[in-house]
């Protein structure tokens, strides 16, 4: 059974910013990037635990899938997959409030 997909406003804004940046050079590649991100997210509805546990958090409910140089960060809650953020892999996740990290 497929999980429901939810997207935070932050994740939507992240994707829009990334696509705007890519479109400066090529609208075609910006569109292609967005389509591929949506494909990855759609796969999560069928395989919600397919992403790896994020090392910075160590919580099995907070996971990520890597696509090209970007991290798709999501949270698994029951039968829902919530996309929390989409960010460049070089960006630290400190700016993304998921929960307090273990010390």
C-alpha positions as CSV (number, residue, x, y, z in Angstrom):
1,X,0.0,0.0,0.0
2,X,1.4,3.4,-0.9
3,X,2.1,6.0,1.8
4,X,0.6,9.5,1.6
5,X,3.1,12.2,0.6
6,X,3.2,15.5,2.4
7,X,5.4,18.5,1.5
8,X,6.4,21.2,3.9
9,X,6.3,24.8,2.7
10,X,10.1,24.8,3.3
11,X,10.6,21.9,0.9
12,X,8.4,23.5,-1.8
13,X,10.4,26.7,-1.4
14,X,13.7,24.8,-1.6
15,X,12.7,23.1,-4.8
16,X,11.5,26.4,-6.3
17,X,14.8,28.1,-5.4
18,X,16.9,25.3,-6.9
19,X,14.9,25.3,-10.1
20,X,15.1,29.0,-10.4
21,X,18.9,28.8,-10.0
22,X,19.2,26.0,-12.7
23,X,16.9,27.9,-15.0
24,X,19.3,30.8,-15.2
25,X,21.3,28.6,-17.5
26,X,18.6,26.2,-18.8
27,X,14.9,26.1,-18.3
28,X,14.9,22.7,-19.9
29,X,17.3,21.3,-17.2
30,X,15.4,23.0,-14.4
31,X,12.2,21.3,-15.6
32,X,14.0,18.0,-15.9
33,X,15.5,18.3,-12.4
34,X,12.1,19.1,-10.9
35,X,10.5,16.1,-12.7
36,X,13.2,13.8,-11.4
37,X,12.8,15.1,-7.9
38,X,9.1,14.4,-8.1
39,X,9.8,10.9,-9.4
40,X,12.1,10.2,-6.4
41,X,9.4,11.5,-4.0
42,X,6.8,9.3,-5.7
43,X,9.0,6.3,-5.2
44,X,9.1,7.1,-1.5
45,X,5.3,6.6,-1.3
46,X,5.9,2.9,-2.2
47,X,9.2,2.5,-0.3
48,X,9.2,5.0,2.6
49,X,12.2,3.4,4.3
50,X,14.4,3.2,1.2
51,X,16.3,6.3,2.1
52,X,19.2,6.2,4.5
53,X,18.9,7.4,8.1
54,X,20.5,10.8,8.3
55,X,23.8,10.5,10.1
56,X,23.5,13.9,11.7
57,X,20.3,12.9,13.5
58,X,20.5,9.1,13.9
59,X,16.7,8.8,14.0
60,X,15.1,6.0,11.9
61,X,12.1,8.2,11.2
62,X,14.2,11.0,9.6
63,X,15.7,9.9,6.4
64,X,17.1,11.2,3.1
65,X,17.5,10.2,-0.5
66,X,20.4,11.7,-2.5
67,X,19.6,12.9,-6.0
68,X,22.6,14.2,-7.9
69,X,24.1,16.7,-5.5
70,X,20.9,17.3,-3.5
71,X,19.5,15.8,-0.3
72,X,15.8,15.1,-0.2
73,X,15.1,15.0,3.6
74,X,11.9,13.4,4.8
75,X,10.2,12.2,7.9
76,X,8.2,9.0,8.1
77,X,5.1,9.3,10.3
78,X,2.8,6.3,10.2
79,X,1.5,6.0,6.7
80,X,2.7,9.4,5.7
81,X,6.0,10.5,4.2
82,X,6.6,14.2,4.8
83,X,9.2,15.9,2.6
84,X,10.9,18.3,5.0
85,X,13.6,19.9,2.9
86,X,15.5,19.7,-0.4
87,X,19.0,21.1,-0.2
88,X,22.4,20.9,-1.7
89,X,24.5,18.2,-0.3
90,X,27.2,20.7,0.8
91,X,24.7,22.6,3.0
92,X,24.7,21.6,6.6
93,X,21.4,20.5,8.0
94,X,21.7,22.7,11.0
95,X,19.3,25.1,9.4
96,X,16.6,22.5,9.2
97,X,14.6,22.1,12.4
98,X,13.7,18.4,12.5
99,X,14.4,17.7,16.2
100,X,17.2,18.1,18.6
101,X,20.2,16.0,17.6
102,X,21.7,13.5,20.1
103,X,24.8,14.7,21.9
